[in-house]
Amino acid sequence: MLKQIIIFIAALQSLACTPDAPSDVLTRGDSAGGALVKAEEIDAKNAKVGIKTEGLEVKAVKGSDQDVVTSLTLTAPDVQALLRSLPLKRAHLPDDPYYQRGRMEFEGYAFEDILQLMDGLSGLDLSAHSLRFVCTDGYKTTYPFSAVQEKGGVLAIHLIEQEKPVPFPVITTGKAAASAGPFYLVWDGRRYGEKRPWPYQLERIEVLSNKALAARWEPPLGSQTEKGFYLFTKHCVACHAMNLKGGAMGPELNVPQNILSYRARSQLLAFMKDPQSFRTGSLMPPTHLDDEDLNLVLDYLEAMGRKQVCQTKQSCEALVQRAPKMQTR
């Protein structure tokens, strides 16, 4: 029986995937900044997880069996034409988390106007759905709609310097060079770390069914791995997929084979502590979690081996191909 769970995955992370970075630095790391879940809120006895956002408990009771209900591909030619018809808006940032510079000005489109462009959003029960921001590097971060209700969000397309539009500067990190574009969601007058999405290199916005996601990610009944499940959704799922749902920066961890079926638990534990000692240049950062929490995550991963949506290469490929078509632009 589907547990009453709502999953919000959020926090922005950079190409280096650094968890728990300082609040004024924008990085790709944790995956649950949009909602706070405390360990004591987990009722293992009843196998329920309560997730609270701004003091309000929300539960996924209704929702489509399809995880992506509608989406907006910002780089699509027809969407680009719609964007050009929107009025431009500026955002003044006291400190920009991506470029790590103070007093920057951006220009783009009001985020509330962007949401109006999404087909099928009108009349949708927003408490049963979440927003997922998909970036060009495969990173995905998810927030509840409550995180974007306050006005001030600007989908930036360039900087403003000396009252003139300027392309996003390119930052070089090691061998990688990238800018904040093609789109960068910023918040006028706000600082990073205030429970709002700040995705950079943004290319698509999706509306997700919380119910459908919970069906893929919740642990098997009776497994007693709810805390590991919470830690996984907070720290891992923005980069890794579980049962074909999640991020694309890192590998799928459960199908067609669960990772613990071909990697020793001790080896995975050591890898999570220091990925670069295994793979030079790995984008996965050393974790800040202690051994107790890491083992809880591994307990969850092991339990999910009993809840695989497919078990062969062919059946997984067929499942991906059979995925229902979503409304999209």
FENBEL-V513749 format. One line per field, one symbol per residue. ss: DSSP state (@ for helix, = for strand, . for the rest). phi: phi as a letter, one per 40 degrees, with the letter a starting at -180 (. if undefined). A space follows every 50 residues. Layout:
# FENBEL-V513749
ss = ???
phi = ???
This chain:
# FENBEL-V513749
ss = ...................................=..@@@==....==. .==..==..........======...@@@@@@@@...=========.... ==========@@@@@@.........@@@=======....=====@@@@.. ..=========..===....===..===....=====............. .========@@@@@@@@........@@@@@@@@@@.....==..==.... ........@@@...@@@@@@@@@.@@@.............@@@@@@@@@@ @@@@........@@@@@@@@@.....==.
phi = .cccbbbbbahcbcdcfccfcdcbbcbcacbaccabbcdcccbcccfbbb bbbfgbcbbcbbiccccccaabccccdccdccccccccbbbbbcaccccf bcfbbbbabdcccccccccgccgccccbbbbbbbbccgcbbbbccccbcc chcbccbacbbfgbcbddccbbbgccbabcccbacbbdgbbcgbgbcbcb fcbabbbbccccccccbccddgcfbcccccccccbbccbbcbfgbicbcb ccbbbcbcdccbbcdccccccccadccbbcgdcccccccccccccccccc dcccccbccabbdcccccccccdccccab
